[in-house]
Amino acid sequence: RDQLKLGMSVEIDGAGVDMSKGTGRALRIRYGSALVGPLTAIDTAGGVLTVLGQKVSVTSTTVFDDSLVGGISGLDTSDVLEVHAQYNAADNTYTALRVEDAGTATTYKLQGTVSALSTTAKTFVLGGQTINYASVATSEVPSGLADGVRAGVRLQPAQVNGQWVATAVRAPGSKPADGLAGHLRGRITSFTSATQFQVNGTVTVDATNATFSDGQAGLALGVAVEVKGTVTNGVLVATSVEIDDRHASDRHKFKLIGAVADLDTTAKTFKLRGITVNYSASTVTFTRGTAADLANGKNVEVRGTPSSDRTQLVASEIRFN
C-alpha cells in the first residue's frame, strides 16, 4: 500500500461495490509501470520524452516525482526513468501518468506489440527494439507469443551486439474474473467497431447494448475511454461507454486523504502521503476549518491539480476530517 503513489494506474478486484456511491472493498490491487529505461531525448517544448526508444507524451496531468526537481525541464539524457503510462496503439506512443527517477534500476522494462518473431534466433522486435530471449527458459515464455500479440519484457541494462537481452517475457495485464462489476479506464488497443474493441491490451469489451453518452463516432484505435458493465465469460459486457478525454478537466482533479506532514506556513506547503501540496493560491477553499488550523498530524482531504512542473499538487480545496 505504501508504494501506491499519485498518478499510478491500478487494477482492483473488489467486493461490495456500490457504483452510485463510488465505494467498495478492495480484495486485490495490481499496479506497475510501463517502462523503465534510459532517457535518450527530450523535447521540452513539445512535451515528449524518448525512453528506451519509446516516445512518451507528457501532459498537463502527468505527475513527476518530487525528486525530479523542475519536472521535464530538470531532466537530462543521463537519467534512467520509470514511467507509468497508457499505451496508444494508434501511433505506438505512450501518455505518461507518472514519471520517477530509476537511476538505480538493475533491470529495464518494456511493453509493446511483438513483430519479427524468430523462434530459431530467439528474437523479436518490441517498440522498435530488438529483444533476444534466448536466456529465458522455454517454460517461462508465454505459449501464445506471436507477431501482433502484446507482451512485456524485463531486460538487462546493457545491450549485447545491438540487442536487448531479456531476463523475463510475459503477457501484460490480466483478464477480469466472471461476475465482477467492471469499471475500466484506458485506451482502445484493438478496434473492430464501436461495439467490439479491446482496452489496455487485455480486456475485451462488448458494447452491443451499451449507452454512449458521447456518441459512437469518436471511438477509434487509441482513444481513451471509460467503460462500465459486468464481466461475462471473460468479456466486459458494457452498459455505458464514454470518451474519457472529453471529461478530462473533471477527472484529472486529484484527491489525497491523509495526515499533514512537514508543514511550512511560510511557503504554504505540506506533505500528504509523500506528495507536496501547495496551498498558496488565494482561491483555495477550506471546509470545517481555515489555513490557520493546518498542523502536522491533522487529517485532511485535498483536491487539486498538478503544478506547472508537475511535482506538486496545487490545492483548490482542503477539507478537515
Buried (B, 14 or more C-beta within 10 A) or exposed (E): EEEEBBBBBEBBBBEEBEEEEEEBEEEEEEEBBBBBBBBEEBEEEEBBBBBBBBBBBBEEBBBBBBEBEEBBEEBEEEBBBBBBBBBBBBEBBBBBBBBBBBEEBEBBBBBBBBBEBEEEEBBBBBBEBBBBBEEBEEEEBEEEBEEEBBBBBBBBBEEEEEBBBBBBBBBBBEEBEEEBBBBBBBBBBBBEEBBBBBBBBBBBBBBEEBEBEBEEEEBEBBBBBBBBBBBEEEBBBBBBBBBBEBBBEEBBBBEBEBBBEEBEEEEBBBBBBBBBBBBEEEEBEBEEBEEEEBEEEBEBBBBBBBBEBBBBBBBBBBBBE
